[in-house]
Amino acid sequence: MGKRNVNTTLQGALILSVAAFIAKLLSAVYRVPFQNMVGNTGFYVYQQVYPLYGIGMTFALSGLPVFISKLIAEAPDLPSQQAVARQVYRWVWALALVLFGGLMVGAPGIARAMGDVQLAPLIRMVAWMFLLMPELSVGRGYHQGQFRMLPTARSQVVEQLVRVVVILVAAGWAVTHDWSVYRMGMWALSGGTIAAVAALVVLPRWRQPEVRTSWRLPHLGRRLLIEGGTLCLLTAMMVLLQLVDSFTVKNGLVAGGMADAAAKSLKGVYDRAQPLVQLGLVVAVAFATSLLPALSEAQHQQRPKAFKRLTTTMMRIALMIATAATAGLISLMPWINRLLFGNITGSWMLGVYMLSIILATLIQTYNSVLQSQNSYRLTVVALVAGLVVKAVANHWAVVNFGASGASWLTVISLGVTFLVIWYGSDVTLRTGIWTRSYIRTLLGCTILMVAGVKAAVVILEHWWPALATGRLAAGVGLLITIPIGVAIFLGLALSWQLLSVREWLAIPHAETVLRLWQKLSQHGGK
């Protein structure tokens, strides 16, 4: 029976992981055609208010359902689970009403603080989504707590699909009917509420006729605030940094002497970084956390050596993939920028922002390790420290260094967060993870990959001048240079034994790469 429960849990975790991957991928990819349709200023309008929606999505999509599922799983029987769900439902409704009322009443003040009073209707549009949060978060958490992951997974994917369709239809309609960017933004943001309704339609009902039970969870409000709030805060890390940008980047550019319209356009360029960072994070974290179920099992069975070995493997894989992805994105940023967004404006500040992929990946991966030990406080302290640095210094950085200052502050604040987590955690968890040999080898692989890619770029631009100006040509250039970069990095990493064979095999589908490398090595040795 125990084995069956473990298998059910692992299968459920896999289903939710795949659904989360699809949802995050959709959330990253749609921004590119959206920006292409509405331009820099239209993208600015949407991205200014998006972090408010992103926080609500975190509550309903991942943070609260995970916490609620833990509460449901603690209850001894079905009537007790129903009782717990009803208790939580009342608390979440209270939270939802406070957030809804705060956004509705405070919309003009929030818009003024963002430096654009025309954003008030968009903020009020986002507020409606919070009224659907109780049903979604409790419904998902209830089914997860009973180890039924498919309803949650289905509702997550449907929600993101419907939202993306609404956003892109609104953008297309706005362009063809000559709407203002603010009207377009309001309809695009309505996608959050429409998508939440669609998710509710496919989510099975969780409420059943009430059965009397004496089971009650003590201190539920406090647990919801501390444990649930912590999970939501950690999940919304990058969104919270974007929220600080919404209040400081455009205002800082204007304070630094830029015209209002130019500041809005540049903020839209700055926001091009979001889909690129999100894609990098999705890939790196997905590979690194594929070992999470095994890590949780090792912790549950009290096998400290296995736990440490898996932690080391996860962190090494995370740093390797994130570093390679970041270096590749920075090296090819002008071409990527031109292909996706039509020009190379802001390539430098976007390249700086890409450094956050490494730090955010390490934070999320290491936080997964701490969560498997039910340790939350350290990560919250670390995240708050990073947010304070960003909030205090961001306006000053933008005034003095332009939008690039905001990119650097994002990287610095994530660096502060990671350092607090790293040095605040148990010494046994951080010793021996990244040896000097590992770091030297990783740097060598990365530097030579960048050199190879840059050499390929110079040669290709010399032979084909259109690469320096053409959008389609940039796409062809990327199809050539990306495989070159991947081949150089992988070849060096395998030759120099950056990871052990066991660590390579922990990466999904790495076995095929190892077999191919073995054949090539044997062929080359003859």
Legacy VTK file of the C-alpha trace (Angstrom):
# vtk DataFile Version 3.0
C-alpha trace
ASCII
DATASET POLYDATA
POINTS 526 float
0.000 0.000 0.000
2.861 2.321 0.883
4.494 1.691 -2.486
1.220 2.426 -4.242
0.894 5.750 -2.379
4.463 6.694 -3.318
3.823 5.825 -6.978
0.566 7.803 -6.961
2.339 10.801 -5.451
5.198 10.655 -7.969
2.778 10.292 -10.908
0.759 13.228 -9.590
3.898 15.336 -9.202
4.850 14.532 -12.803
1.394 15.509 -14.100
1.499 18.821 -12.229
5.076 19.494 -13.360
4.144 18.973 -17.019
1.068 21.208 -16.643
3.119 23.908 -14.913
5.751 23.703 -17.670
3.095 24.110 -20.393
1.442 26.997 -18.512
4.758 28.835 -18.011
5.788 28.227 -21.605
2.514 29.708 -22.880
2.903 32.635 -20.496
6.364 33.379 -21.895
5.773 32.771 -25.606
2.624 34.888 -26.155
4.434 38.105 -25.208
6.482 38.076 -28.404
3.592 38.244 -30.948
1.723 40.519 -28.520
4.586 43.045 -28.445
4.922 42.813 -32.224
1.248 43.756 -32.632
0.951 46.554 -30.065
4.469 48.056 -30.155
6.686 49.263 -27.310
4.150 51.656 -25.766
1.339 49.091 -25.909
3.636 46.534 -24.302
4.539 49.087 -21.617
0.850 49.623 -20.786
0.241 45.892 -20.392
3.444 45.177 -18.460
2.899 48.036 -16.006
-0.231 46.356 -14.646
0.684 42.713 -15.361
2.541 42.173 -12.028
-0.738 42.764 -10.139
-2.342 40.001 -12.208
0.777 37.856 -11.797
0.457 38.004 -8.007
-3.197 36.951 -8.210
-2.289 34.137 -10.598
0.339 32.951 -8.103
-2.308 32.768 -5.389
-4.790 30.827 -7.531
-2.444 28.755 -9.698
0.318 27.457 -7.480
0.999 29.080 -4.100
-2.311 28.643 -2.255
-3.315 25.303 -3.878
-0.053 23.708 -2.683
-0.625 24.968 0.878
-4.294 23.966 0.864
-3.440 20.483 -0.442
-1.167 19.993 2.582
-4.013 20.935 4.920
-6.421 18.575 3.150
-3.905 15.721 3.270
-3.595 16.185 7.068
-7.326 15.542 7.603
-8.156 11.912 8.568
-11.297 11.300 6.462
-13.564 12.762 3.768
-15.934 14.706 6.111
-12.895 16.221 7.813
-11.358 17.164 4.466
-14.604 18.892 3.505
-14.627 20.729 6.828
-11.049 21.914 6.339
-11.800 23.049 2.771
-14.782 25.081 4.016
-12.687 26.689 6.754
-9.993 27.649 4.258
-12.594 28.832 1.744
-13.922 31.420 4.212
-10.434 32.727 4.956
-9.480 32.947 1.277
-12.732 34.767 0.511
-11.846 37.343 3.167
-8.417 37.791 1.563
-9.951 38.031 -1.924
-12.430 40.719 -0.849
-9.672 42.774 0.777
-7.524 42.585 -2.382
-10.500 43.289 -4.682
-11.626 46.266 -2.620
-8.078 47.597 -2.280
-7.484 47.533 -6.026
-10.899 48.967 -6.875
-10.640 51.853 -4.407
-6.896 52.338 -4.673
-6.617 52.108 -8.490
-6.221 55.892 -9.069
-3.562 56.147 -6.344
-1.673 53.095 -7.648
-1.809 54.491 -11.206
-0.456 57.861 -10.009
2.355 56.073 -8.142
3.212 54.291 -11.409
3.367 57.682 -13.115
0.410 57.141 -15.440
-3.147 57.949 -14.275
-4.608 56.337 -17.405
-3.714 52.917 -15.965
-6.483 53.102 -13.317
-9.181 51.306 -15.418
-6.686 48.525 -16.209
-5.938 48.032 -12.511
-9.677 47.784 -11.796
-10.017 45.222 -14.586
-7.377 43.019 -12.914
-9.221 43.290 -9.583
-12.157 41.160 -10.822
-9.923 38.104 -11.117
-9.420 38.041 -7.344
-13.124 37.255 -6.826
-12.563 33.925 -8.607
-9.454 33.145 -6.556
-11.236 31.384 -3.622
-13.053 28.842 -5.795
-9.994 28.156 -7.937
-7.392 27.885 -5.180
-9.535 25.805 -2.812
-10.818 23.582 -5.651
-7.327 22.877 -6.916
-5.923 22.404 -3.435
-8.774 20.047 -2.464
-8.197 17.746 -5.439
-4.404 17.836 -4.982
-4.827 16.993 -1.295
-6.700 13.853 -2.361
-3.872 13.011 -4.831
-6.062 13.784 -7.847
-3.707 15.980 -9.865
-5.373 15.778 -13.282
-8.221 18.253 -12.491
-5.700 20.866 -11.340
-3.392 20.229 -14.299
-6.277 20.472 -16.788
-7.585 23.711 -15.276
-4.078 25.273 -15.288
-3.520 24.557 -18.977
-7.049 25.661 -19.964
-6.642 28.877 -17.976
-3.397 29.820 -19.721
-4.670 28.825 -23.186
-7.831 30.920 -22.854
-5.881 33.885 -21.435
-3.366 33.840 -24.285
-6.138 33.628 -26.903
-8.028 36.567 -25.348
-4.861 38.687 -25.140
-3.829 38.075 -28.738
-7.387 38.558 -30.078
-7.672 41.826 -28.124
-4.325 42.997 -29.526
-5.288 42.084 -33.105
-8.695 43.748 -32.791
-7.140 46.873 -31.260
-4.675 47.229 -34.133
-7.274 46.750 -36.881
-9.832 49.062 -35.202
-7.334 51.747 -34.164
-7.961 51.511 -30.419
-5.844 53.440 -27.938
-3.146 51.403 -26.175
-5.006 51.823 -22.870
-8.265 50.434 -24.242
-6.309 47.569 -25.758
-4.561 46.943 -22.426
-7.853 46.829 -20.527
-9.293 44.179 -22.851
-6.046 42.203 -22.854
-6.032 42.150 -19.039
-9.667 41.013 -19.032
-8.207 37.718 -20.283
-7.218 36.912 -16.697
-10.821 36.953 -15.464
-12.226 35.208 -18.552
-9.539 32.522 -18.257
-10.310 32.008 -14.571
-13.978 31.397 -15.443
-12.900 28.849 -18.079
-10.657 27.116 -15.517
-13.593 26.885 -13.106
-15.761 25.286 -15.790
-13.322 22.372 -16.251
-12.497 22.041 -12.526
-14.771 19.465 -10.817
-16.806 20.768 -7.910
-15.246 20.126 -4.532
-18.194 20.962 -2.257
-20.469 18.144 -1.134
-23.421 18.038 1.312
-22.007 18.967 4.716
-21.485 16.117 7.199
-21.077 16.922 10.903
-17.534 16.403 12.159
-15.548 17.590 15.139
-12.373 18.030 13.072
-11.115 21.614 13.045
-7.735 23.014 12.144
-6.315 25.185 14.933
-4.630 28.521 14.122
-5.749 28.311 10.487
-5.590 32.065 9.888
-2.030 32.245 11.179
-0.961 29.218 9.098
-2.606 30.689 6.005
-0.718 33.937 6.523
2.683 32.409 7.354
2.885 29.112 5.430
0.517 29.987 2.571
1.872 33.512 2.281
5.416 32.177 2.219
4.684 29.766 -0.642
2.988 32.539 -2.625
5.851 34.954 -1.974
8.466 32.478 -3.159
6.497 31.546 -6.290
6.007 35.233 -7.174
9.690 36.219 -6.799
10.245 37.535 -10.335
6.758 39.097 -10.502
7.463 41.102 -7.330
10.670 42.464 -8.878
8.630 43.446 -11.959
6.157 45.217 -9.663
8.982 47.357 -8.257
9.944 48.185 -11.862
6.353 49.255 -12.589
6.633 51.955 -9.910
10.219 53.058 -10.548
11.492 52.560 -14.136
9.201 54.893 -16.080
9.182 57.444 -13.238
12.967 57.242 -12.959
13.452 57.790 -16.699
11.239 60.908 -16.586
13.069 62.164 -13.476
16.336 61.646 -15.355
15.198 64.064 -18.076
13.465 61.805 -20.623
10.177 62.860 -22.231
7.073 61.022 -20.965
6.287 59.304 -24.297
9.921 58.256 -24.783
10.034 56.878 -21.220
6.933 54.745 -21.859
8.453 53.384 -25.070
11.789 52.565 -23.395
10.015 50.829 -20.518
8.294 48.696 -23.174
11.727 47.826 -24.605
13.008 47.002 -21.103
10.063 44.631 -20.614
11.206 42.562 -23.621
13.471 40.823 -21.104
10.520 39.129 -19.355
9.685 36.415 -21.929
13.383 35.661 -22.497
14.107 35.282 -18.776
10.955 33.235 -18.284
11.927 30.835 -21.079
15.423 30.451 -19.645
14.012 29.786 -16.186
11.423 27.279 -17.423
14.074 25.180 -19.160
16.759 25.363 -16.453
14.427 24.785 -13.487
12.549 21.982 -15.297
15.775 20.041 -15.840
17.178 20.730 -12.384
14.042 19.908 -10.396
13.353 16.659 -12.239
15.075 15.067 -9.219
12.731 16.708 -6.694
10.500 13.649 -6.067
13.582 11.526 -5.356
14.889 14.279 -3.065
11.622 14.382 -1.091
11.640 10.588 -0.815
15.237 10.599 0.529
14.256 13.215 3.131
11.131 11.272 4.121
13.108 8.030 4.521
15.838 9.869 6.468
18.723 9.024 4.143
21.059 12.034 4.596
23.781 10.807 2.210
21.291 10.275 -0.628
19.708 13.666 0.140
23.092 15.440 -0.024
24.051 13.623 -3.245
20.762 14.581 -4.936
21.068 18.178 -3.714
24.579 18.402 -5.180
23.393 16.928 -8.485
20.435 19.332 -8.718
22.539 22.411 -7.979
25.310 21.436 -10.417
22.836 20.747 -13.213
20.985 24.001 -12.443
24.150 26.120 -12.579
25.422 24.405 -15.734
22.211 24.809 -17.771
21.464 28.330 -16.501
25.026 29.522 -17.223
25.040 28.042 -20.725
21.592 29.513 -21.512
22.541 32.937 -20.141
25.850 33.086 -22.021
24.133 32.013 -25.229
21.378 34.613 -24.889
23.846 37.411 -24.154
26.124 36.405 -27.053
23.278 36.362 -29.558
21.119 39.129 -28.046
21.262 41.546 -31.032
20.026 38.807 -33.395
17.460 37.517 -30.867
16.200 41.063 -30.290
15.877 41.727 -34.018
14.201 38.401 -34.797
11.640 38.582 -31.976
11.009 42.332 -31.734
12.095 43.808 -35.085
15.133 45.867 -33.970
18.174 45.759 -31.689
17.093 48.600 -29.388
18.090 47.945 -25.767
20.207 44.857 -26.499
22.779 45.862 -23.854
20.268 46.264 -20.998
18.468 43.081 -22.061
21.807 41.243 -21.988
22.448 42.480 -18.452
18.967 41.339 -17.397
19.724 37.829 -18.716
22.227 37.392 -15.844
19.204 37.079 -13.573
18.463 33.664 -15.142
21.463 32.146 -13.329
20.581 33.601 -9.920
16.812 33.005 -10.172
17.444 29.384 -11.224
19.750 28.780 -8.269
17.299 30.426 -5.853
14.346 28.374 -7.098
16.337 25.127 -7.143
17.836 25.619 -3.683
14.444 26.687 -2.364
13.052 23.361 -3.648
15.689 21.617 -1.520
14.700 23.642 1.549
10.987 23.044 0.922
11.567 19.293 0.856
12.796 19.795 4.449
9.751 21.968 5.269
12.069 24.953 5.728
10.563 28.274 4.623
11.667 31.070 6.933
15.195 31.504 5.529
13.982 31.895 1.939
11.403 34.498 2.976
14.035 36.526 4.848
16.315 36.274 1.798
13.592 37.302 -0.652
12.545 40.267 1.497
16.192 41.364 1.699
16.496 41.244 -2.089
13.216 43.122 -2.593
14.275 45.834 -0.147
17.506 46.369 -2.114
15.540 46.598 -5.381
12.846 48.900 -3.948
15.280 51.260 -2.220
17.863 51.640 -4.990
15.952 51.098 -8.253
14.711 54.672 -8.782
18.189 56.074 -8.088
19.772 53.561 -10.467
17.357 54.444 -13.303
17.806 58.206 -12.822
21.607 57.859 -12.956
22.131 54.948 -15.375
18.904 54.734 -17.371
16.925 51.524 -17.834
20.171 49.512 -17.664
20.341 50.544 -14.004
17.086 48.661 -13.374
18.558 45.570 -15.078
21.612 45.700 -12.821
19.452 46.203 -9.716
17.407 43.110 -10.593
20.616 41.086 -10.841
22.031 42.585 -7.620
18.801 42.004 -5.642
18.674 38.369 -6.787
22.329 38.067 -5.816
21.521 39.336 -2.319
18.637 36.865 -2.062
20.824 33.939 -3.072
23.698 34.877 -0.760
21.346 35.142 2.247
19.864 31.705 1.439
23.275 30.157 0.793
25.081 31.419 3.894
22.024 31.073 6.116
21.436 27.389 5.309
22.954 24.403 7.073
26.667 24.047 6.327
26.193 20.367 5.413
23.862 21.415 2.573
26.349 23.740 0.872
29.756 22.133 1.344
31.173 20.276 -1.617
28.439 21.273 -4.079
30.544 23.492 -6.339
34.214 22.624 -6.120
36.912 24.883 -7.566
37.460 22.301 -10.266
33.756 22.402 -11.223
33.689 26.228 -11.370
36.933 26.393 -13.421
35.631 23.785 -15.863
32.245 25.513 -16.189
33.921 28.882 -16.845
36.202 27.288 -19.430
33.287 25.648 -21.258
31.305 28.896 -21.198
34.138 31.186 -22.344
35.084 28.916 -25.241
31.414 28.507 -26.231
30.974 32.307 -26.297
34.197 32.706 -28.290
33.054 30.081 -30.798
29.612 31.651 -31.177
31.037 35.158 -31.566
33.500 33.908 -34.197
30.624 32.282 -36.084
28.643 35.563 -35.891
31.570 37.588 -37.307
32.152 35.104 -40.157
28.444 34.856 -41.037
27.962 38.657 -41.021
31.020 39.031 -43.256
29.657 36.499 -45.772
26.037 37.616 -45.491
25.714 41.367 -44.681
21.902 41.068 -44.412
22.436 39.423 -41.005
23.288 42.831 -39.591
19.958 44.342 -40.672
17.397 41.721 -41.748
14.900 40.140 -39.392
14.485 36.888 -41.318
18.242 36.702 -41.841
18.734 36.981 -38.062
16.469 33.948 -37.644
18.540 31.934 -40.128
21.712 33.060 -38.361
20.346 31.834 -35.030
19.457 28.448 -36.551
23.122 28.107 -37.486
24.836 29.555 -34.405
22.695 28.011 -31.635
23.602 24.408 -32.619
27.245 25.503 -32.863
27.121 26.889 -29.318
25.344 23.803 -27.951
27.830 21.471 -29.664
30.857 23.384 -28.322
29.512 23.527 -24.757
28.371 19.899 -24.641
31.564 18.629 -26.280
33.767 20.473 -23.789
31.574 19.584 -20.790
31.747 15.891 -21.693
35.460 15.938 -22.567
36.419 17.777 -19.386
33.980 15.752 -17.226
32.082 18.772 -15.910
29.503 16.340 -14.463
29.938 12.725 -13.381
28.214 10.004 -15.421
25.624 9.613 -12.637
24.926 13.377 -12.745
24.584 13.364 -16.539
22.110 10.472 -16.329
19.959 12.482 -13.902
19.117 14.878 -16.763
16.098 13.693 -18.814
17.159 12.123 -22.162
20.877 12.647 -21.405
21.462 8.925 -21.934
21.052 9.405 -25.713
23.649 12.202 -25.714
26.102 10.072 -23.712
25.722 7.142 -26.108
26.314 9.413 -29.112
29.365 10.949 -27.416
30.735 7.496 -26.639
30.400 6.464 -30.297
32.062 9.669 -31.496
34.893 9.224 -28.979
35.468 5.639 -30.061
35.411 6.667 -33.726
37.794 9.544 -33.066
40.194 7.298 -31.180
40.630 4.940 -34.125
LINES 1 527
526 0 1 2 3 4 5 6 7 8 9 10 11 12 13 14 15 16 17 18 19 20 21 22 23 24 25 26 27 28 29 30 31 32 33 34 35 36 37 38 39 40 41 42 43 44 45 46 47 48 49 50 51 52 53 54 55 56 57 58 59 60 61 62 63 64 65 66 67 68 69 70 71 72 73 74 75 76 77 78 79 80 81 82 83 84 85 86 87 88 89 90 91 92 93 94 95 96 97 98 99 100 101 102 103 104 105 106 107 108 109 110 111 112 113 114 115 116 117 118 119 120 121 122 123 124 125 126 127 128 129 130 131 132 133 134 135 136 137 138 139 140 141 142 143 144 145 146 147 148 149 150 151 152 153 154 155 156 157 158 159 160 161 162 163 164 165 166 167 168 169 170 171 172 173 174 175 176 177 178 179 180 181 182 183 184 185 186 187 188 189 190 191 192 193 194 195 196 197 198 199 200 201 202 203 204 205 206 207 208 209 210 211 212 213 214 215 216 217 218 219 220 221 222 223 224 225 226 227 228 229 230 231 232 233 234 235 236 237 238 239 240 241 242 243 244 245 246 247 248 249 250 251 252 253 254 255 256 257 258 259 260 261 262 263 264 265 266 267 268 269 270 271 272 273 274 275 276 277 278 279 280 281 282 283 284 285 286 287 288 289 290 291 292 293 294 295 296 297 298 299 300 301 302 303 304 305 306 307 308 309 310 311 312 313 314 315 316 317 318 319 320 321 322 323 324 325 326 327 328 329 330 331 332 333 334 335 336 337 338 339 340 341 342 343 344 345 346 347 348 349 350 351 352 353 354 355 356 357 358 359 360 361 362 363 364 365 366 367 368 369 370 371 372 373 374 375 376 377 378 379 380 381 382 383 384 385 386 387 388 389 390 391 392 393 394 395 396 397 398 399 400 401 402 403 404 405 406 407 408 409 410 411 412 413 414 415 416 417 418 419 420 421 422 423 424 425 426 427 428 429 430 431 432 433 434 435 436 437 438 439 440 441 442 443 444 445 446 447 448 449 450 451 452 453 454 455 456 457 458 459 460 461 462 463 464 465 466 467 468 469 470 471 472 473 474 475 476 477 478 479 480 481 482 483 484 485 486 487 488 489 490 491 492 493 494 495 496 497 498 499 500 501 502 503 504 505 506 507 508 509 510 511 512 513 514 515 516 517 518 519 520 521 522 523 524 525
